[in-house]
Amino acid sequence: MNLDITADQHDLLTLCALRIGSSTLDWSLLARSAQSPEGLAVLMDGQLREDSGAAAKNRPLLQQGLTAGLDDARARVDDELAAAGKAGARLVTVLDADYPANLRMIGNLPPFLFYRGELDPCDARSIAVVGTRQASEDGLRRAARMARELVEHDVVIASGLAKGIDAAAHQATLTAGGRTFAVMGTGIAAPIYPAENRPLAKAILASGGALVSQFWPTSPPAKYTFPRRNVVTSGTTLGSVVIEASSTSGAKMQARLAAEHGKLVFLIRSLADAQPWAKKMVDEDRAILVTQSSDITERLARAADI
């Protein structure tokens, strides 16, 4: 299928595709600067109005890229759009009204998302259930129970489609008849990673959920893609609940990111008892200790009343 996009969307993607030597522009800076057609026009004119170190660094790169790299960037965009269209994906950008509302509120937002399935306004009431890939049996059970009980309170479950805690949360949500979306660490047209979760991805789509990616559609998994994926998993949700995570786990990084984003951070008691980093976050009031799912749903209810 052909991906039908606007000229403004194409221009935004072209800015993201500009290469100046081995460098590219700061995508979050582009996203912050291009949240209206007027802002995009300023960028396409080679200007950055943001007063920041990132803008000072990127300003000459933007001007050089627009002068020398525009044709190559447009060709790259066309190739990626063709791959996305072939995969049955769609595009949403910061220029669009249906860009996820929660994600728009963070400073390091992505300029675009490619997705398969359906985005839904109810995704604004979502919680990320995350944790280690090397999960214990207890951890898998806790993740499944947490997802199931949150679904009973009309909470949308987000996670990262990884093996372990992520997969348990997605699957429990589907079994309970809830809505879930997966934030991927690969491009939307790349093979599902890990391969063992391809049936799970298919089931998410069949249920009316979504697969979401902030990367170029053909991007393979890479060391840098998974930390960046955590930014979107945190940003698209109201908060993150970490089930099980070591001091080197990506889920620990997501807890930190969620706190930096001003999101709610929920750490279950067994995690805080086992991991010094988790106990420290609770002790410093950067995270909320959770003993049961109602600790989360009651906090969400209070936040909705503010």
TAWOSUL-V199583 format. One record per residue. N is the residue number from 1. RES is the residue in one letter. PSI is psi in degrees with one decimal (none if undefined). D_FIRST is the distance of its C-alpha to the first C-alpha in whole Angstrom. Layout:
BEGIN
[[N & RES & PSI & D_FIRST] [N & RES & PSI & D_FIRST]]
END
This chain:
BEGIN
[[1 & M & 146.4 & 0] [2 & N & 141.3 & 4] [3 & L & 115.9 & 6] [4 & D & 109.7 & 9] [5 & I & 162.8 & 12] [6 & T & 164.9 & 16] [7 & A & -37.5 & 18] [8 & D & -42.2 & 21] [9 & Q & -42.0 & 18] [10 & H & -41.1 & 17] [11 & D & -41.8 & 21] [12 & L & -45.9 & 22] [13 & L & -36.3 & 19] [14 & T & -41.4 & 21] [15 & L & -40.5 & 24] [16 & C & -27.1 & 23] [17 & A & -7.5 & 22] [18 & L & 134.7 & 26] [19 & R & 131.1 & 28] [20 & I & 96.5 & 32] [21 & G & -123.3 & 33] [22 & S & 5.2 & 32] [23 & S & 152.8 & 32] [24 & T & 166.8 & 29] [25 & L & 157.8 & 30] [26 & D & 111.0 & 30] [27 & W & -37.1 & 27] [28 & S & -36.4 & 29] [29 & L & -44.3 & 31] [30 & L & -43.0 & 28] [31 & A & -43.2 & 27] [32 & R & -33.0 & 30] [33 & S & -16.8 & 31] [34 & A & 34.0 & 27] [35 & Q & 14.3 & 27] [36 & S & 158.8 & 28] [37 & P & -34.8 & 27] [38 & E & -42.3 & 30] [39 & G & -38.3 & 30] [40 & L & -41.6 & 27] [41 & A & -37.6 & 29] [42 & V & -43.5 & 32] [43 & L & -44.7 & 30] [44 & M & -15.9 & 29] [45 & D & 4.9 & 32] [46 & G & 16.9 & 33] [47 & Q & 146.0 & 35] [48 & L & 114.8 & 35] [49 & R & -15.2 & 37] [50 & E & 137.3 & 38] [51 & D & 87.5 & 41] [52 & S & 165.6 & 41] [53 & G & -38.3 & 41] [54 & A & -40.9 & 37] [55 & A & -41.7 & 37] [56 & A & -38.8 & 40] [57 & K & -37.2 & 39] [58 & N & -18.8 & 35] [59 & R & -50.4 & 37] [60 & P & -30.5 & 38] [61 & L & -41.3 & 34] [62 & L & -47.9 & 32] [63 & Q & -39.5 & 34] [64 & Q & -41.9 & 34] [65 & G & -41.8 & 31] [66 & L & -29.5 & 30] [67 & T & -41.9 & 33] [68 & A & -17.0 & 32] [69 & G & 10.3 & 28] [70 & L & -44.2 & 26] [71 & D & -43.6 & 24] [72 & D & -39.7 & 24] [73 & A & -43.1 & 22] [74 & R & -38.4 & 20] [75 & A & -40.3 & 19] [76 & R & -44.5 & 18] [77 & V & -44.6 & 16] [78 & D & -39.7 & 14] [79 & D & -42.9 & 14] [80 & E & -38.1 & 13] [81 & L & -37.2 & 10] [82 & A & -41.4 & 9] [83 & A & -41.2 & 10] [84 & A & -43.3 & 9] [85 & G & -41.0 & 5] [86 & K & -32.0 & 6] [87 & A & -2.2 & 8] [88 & G & 26.0 & 6] [89 & A & 164.4 & 9] [90 & R & 172.9 & 10] [91 & L & 139.2 & 13] [92 & V & 140.3 & 17] [93 & T & 172.5 & 19] [94 & V & -13.5 & 23] [95 & L & -12.7 & 23] [96 & D & 144.9 & 21] [97 & A & -27.7 & 23] [98 & D & 11.0 & 21] [99 & Y & 135.4 & 22] [100 & P & 125.7 & 24] [101 & A & -42.2 & 27] [102 & N & -38.3 & 29] [103 & L & -32.2 & 28] [104 & R & -18.4 & 28] [105 & M & -11.3 & 32] [106 & I & 155.8 & 32] [107 & G & -29.7 & 33] [108 & N & 44.2 & 31] [109 & L & 151.3 & 28] [110 & P & 149.9 & 25] [111 & P & -22.7 & 23] [112 & F & 159.9 & 19] [113 & L & 134.0 & 18] [114 & F & 143.0 & 14] [115 & Y & 152.8 & 14] [116 & R & 149.4 & 13] [117 & G & -146.2 & 14] [118 & E & 130.7 & 16] [119 & L & 149.9 & 19] [120 & D & 139.3 & 22] [121 & P & -27.0 & 25] [122 & C & -12.0 & 27] [123 & D & -15.8 & 26] [124 & A & -24.9 & 29] [125 & R & 69.6 & 31] [126 & S & 153.5 & 30] [127 & I & 136.0 & 32] [128 & A & 127.4 & 31] [129 & V & 112.2 & 33] [130 & V & 167.0 & 33] [131 & G & -172.6 & 36] [132 & T & 153.8 & 36] [133 & R & -32.5 & 35] [134 & Q & 62.0 & 38] [135 & A & 148.2 & 39] [136 & S & 166.9 & 42] [137 & E & -39.7 & 42] [138 & D & -41.3 & 43] [139 & G & -42.8 & 41] [140 & L & -41.0 & 38] [141 & R & -41.7 & 40] [142 & R & -39.9 & 40] [143 & A & -44.8 & 37] [144 & A & -43.6 & 36] [145 & R & -41.4 & 39] [146 & M & -47.5 & 38] [147 & A & -45.7 & 34] [148 & R & -44.1 & 35] [149 & E & -33.5 & 38] [150 & L & -38.8 & 36] [151 & V & -37.0 & 33] [152 & E & -20.0 & 37] [153 & H & 25.2 & 37] [154 & D & 33.5 & 33] [155 & V & 133.8 & 32] [156 & V & 136.8 & 29] [157 & I & 124.1 & 29] [158 & A & 150.0 & 27] [159 & S & -172.2 & 28] [160 & G & 11.8 & 26] [161 & L & 15.6 & 25] [162 & A & 164.6 & 28] [163 & K & 166.1 & 30] [164 & G & -131.6 & 34] [165 & I & -44.0 & 34] [166 & D & -50.9 & 30] [167 & A & -39.3 & 29] [168 & A & -39.8 & 32] [169 & A & -45.3 & 31] [170 & H & -48.0 & 28] [171 & Q & -41.2 & 29] [172 & A & -37.5 & 32] [173 & T & -45.7 & 30] [174 & L & -43.9 & 28] [175 & T & -34.5 & 31] [176 & A & -0.5 & 32] [177 & G & 19.8 & 30] [178 & G & 178.9 & 29] [179 & R & 137.0 & 26] [180 & T & 147.8 & 25] [181 & F & 148.5 & 22] [182 & A & 129.0 & 22] [183 & V & 116.8 & 23] [184 & M & 151.9 & 21] [185 & G & 14.2 & 23] [186 & T & 173.7 & 21] [187 & G & 156.8 & 17] [188 & I & -22.8 & 14] [189 & A & -1.7 & 13] [190 & A & 159.3 & 16] [191 & P & 141.2 & 18] [192 & I & 134.4 & 19] [193 & Y & 131.6 & 23] [194 & P & 156.6 & 25] [195 & A & -30.4 & 24] [196 & E & -18.3 & 27] [197 & N & 11.9 & 25] [198 & R & -44.0 & 21] [199 & P & -35.2 & 22] [200 & L & -43.8 & 23] [201 & A & -42.3 & 20] [202 & K & -39.6 & 19] [203 & A & -37.4 & 21] [204 & I & -45.5 & 21] [205 & L & -41.7 & 17] [206 & A & -27.1 & 19] [207 & S & -6.1 & 21] [208 & G & 5.1 & 19] [209 & G & -160.7 & 20] [210 & A & 150.9 & 18] [211 & L & 131.4 & 17] [212 & V & 138.9 & 18] [213 & S & 137.8 & 18] [214 & Q & 5.2 & 20] [215 & F & 166.9 & 20] [216 & W & 140.9 & 17] [217 & P & -33.1 & 14] [218 & T & 5.3 & 16] [219 & S & 126.9 & 19] [220 & P & 169.6 & 22] [221 & P & 141.3 & 24] [222 & A & 164.3 & 27] [223 & K & -35.7 & 31] [224 & Y & -20.0 & 30] [225 & T & -30.1 & 27] [226 & F & -41.9 & 28] [227 & P & -37.6 & 31] [228 & R & -34.7 & 28] [229 & R & -37.6 & 26] [230 & N & -31.5 & 30] [231 & V & -45.0 & 30] [232 & V & -37.0 & 26] [233 & T & -39.8 & 28] [234 & S & -47.1 & 31] [235 & G & -33.0 & 30] [236 & T & -9.3 & 27] [237 & T & 169.3 & 30] [238 & L & -25.0 & 33] [239 & G & 172.2 & 35] [240 & S & 135.7 & 35] [241 & V & 123.4 & 37] [242 & V & 124.5 & 38] [243 & I & -48.5 & 39] [244 & E & 126.0 & 40] [245 & A & 131.4 & 40] [246 & S & 179.5 & 43] [247 & S & -14.1 & 44] [248 & T & 7.0 & 41] [249 & S & 148.4 & 38] [250 & G & -25.9 & 35] [251 & A & -32.1 & 36] [252 & K & -42.3 & 39] [253 & M & -40.6 & 37] [254 & Q & -37.7 & 35] [255 & A & -43.1 & 38] [256 & R & -45.4 & 39] [257 & L & -43.2 & 36] [258 & A & -40.7 & 36] [259 & A & -42.5 & 40] [260 & E & -32.2 & 39] [261 & H & -6.4 & 36] [262 & G & 18.3 & 39] [263 & K & 168.1 & 37] [264 & L & 135.7 & 39] [265 & V & 119.5 & 40] [266 & F & 126.3 & 41] [267 & L & 124.8 & 43] [268 & I & 154.3 & 44] [269 & R & -41.3 & 48] [270 & S & -32.8 & 47] [271 & L & -45.7 & 45] [272 & A & -32.6 & 48] [273 & D & -30.7 & 51] [274 & A & -25.9 & 49] [275 & Q & 119.6 & 48] [276 & P & -35.8 & 50] [277 & W & -36.9 & 47] [278 & A & -42.9 & 46] [279 & K & -39.2 & 50] [280 & K & -41.2 & 50] [281 & M & -39.6 & 47] [282 & V & -45.0 & 48] [283 & D & -32.0 & 52] [284 & E & 8.5 & 51] [285 & D & 28.8 & 49] [286 & R & -4.5 & 46] [287 & A & 157.7 & 44] [288 & I & 127.9 & 45] [289 & L & 132.5 & 47] [290 & V & 126.1 & 45] [291 & T & -19.2 & 47] [292 & Q & 161.4 & 45] [293 & S & -26.5 & 42] [294 & S & -23.3 & 44] [295 & D & -30.1 & 45] [296 & I & -50.0 & 41] [297 & T & -35.2 & 41] [298 & E & -36.7 & 44] [299 & R & -37.8 & 43] [300 & L & -40.0 & 40] [301 & A & -40.8 & 42] [302 & R & -41.4 & 44] [303 & A & -35.9 & 41] [304 & A & -24.6 & 40] [305 & D & -12.9 & 43] [306 & I & none & 44]]
END
